[in-house]
Amino acid sequence: MAKIEFKGDLPLSKKENRIKQGDYVYCKASTGALHFWGIYNSSLETVIALDGGGCDYIKGAELYLGETYSHWTIIKRIPSRNIKIIIEEAS
């Protein structure tokens, strides 16, 4: 399983902020699920888990920051144009 490390704050915002193609989101779990980082794919209308082996996901044509879907609340949105990804092999 991948380990994703985020450098920054994870504020919960109820501001209506639609998730768009390629956005990275942090999904906080409720009972019985795991938190995960994911990426939104608009053609599949799905947030796909990046650090959970792809087994967790949120489905929806319109998803918003601060809203709860199934077992998860989207508490962080990073637009794809504002993210820097570094992939390195863990030692």
C-alpha positions in Angstrom: 0.0 0.0 0.0 1.3 3.5 -0.8 2.1 6.0 1.9 1.0 9.5 1.0 2.4 12.3 3.0 0.8 15.8 2.8 2.6 18.9 3.8 0.1 21.5 4.7 -3.2 22.0 6.7 -6.4 20.0 6.3 -9.1 22.5 7.2 -12.7 21.4 7.1 -14.5 23.9 5.0 -18.3 23.8 4.4 -17.8 26.3 1.5 -19.5 25.0 -1.6 -16.6 24.0 -3.7 -17.2 21.5 -6.5 -14.6 18.8 -7.1 -13.3 18.9 -10.7 -11.4 16.6 -13.1 -8.0 15.7 -11.8 -8.5 17.3 -8.3 -6.8 15.5 -5.4 -9.0 15.1 -2.3 -8.6 13.9 1.2 -11.6 11.8 2.4 -12.2 11.4 6.1 -13.9 8.2 7.1 -16.7 7.5 9.5 -17.2 4.3 11.4 -15.9 1.1 9.7 -14.0 2.7 6.8 -10.5 4.1 6.3 -9.4 7.7 5.4 -7.8 8.0 2.0 -6.3 10.4 -0.6 -8.0 10.2 -4.0 -8.2 11.7 -7.4 -11.4 12.6 -9.2 -12.1 11.3 -12.7 -15.0 13.1 -14.2 -15.7 10.6 -17.0 -16.0 7.8 -14.4 -17.7 10.3 -12.0 -15.6 8.8 -9.2 -13.0 9.7 -6.6 -10.5 6.8 -6.8 -8.3 6.0 -3.7 -4.6 6.5 -4.2 -3.3 5.1 -0.9 -5.9 2.4 -0.2 -5.0 0.1 -3.1 -8.0 1.5 -5.1 -10.6 -0.4 -3.1 -12.2 2.7 -1.6 -14.0 5.2 -3.8 -16.8 7.8 -3.9 -19.2 7.9 -6.8 -21.0 11.0 -8.0 -21.4 13.4 -10.9 -21.2 16.4 -8.6 -19.1 16.1 -5.5 -18.4 19.0 -3.1 -15.8 19.9 -0.5 -17.2 19.5 3.0 -20.0 17.1 2.0 -20.4 13.5 3.1 -20.9 10.6 0.7 -21.5 7.1 1.9 -18.7 6.6 4.6 -16.6 9.6 3.7 -16.5 13.4 4.1 -14.3 15.3 1.6 -12.3 17.6 3.9 -9.5 18.7 1.5 -9.4 19.6 -2.1 -6.2 20.4 -4.0 -6.9 21.5 -7.6 -4.7 19.6 -10.1 -2.9 22.7 -11.1 -1.7 23.4 -7.5 -0.2 20.0 -6.7 3.4 18.7 -6.9 3.7 14.9 -6.8 6.9 13.2 -5.8 7.1 9.4 -6.2 9.9 7.6 -4.5 10.5 4.1 -3.5 10.2 3.5 0.3 13.2 2.1 2.0 
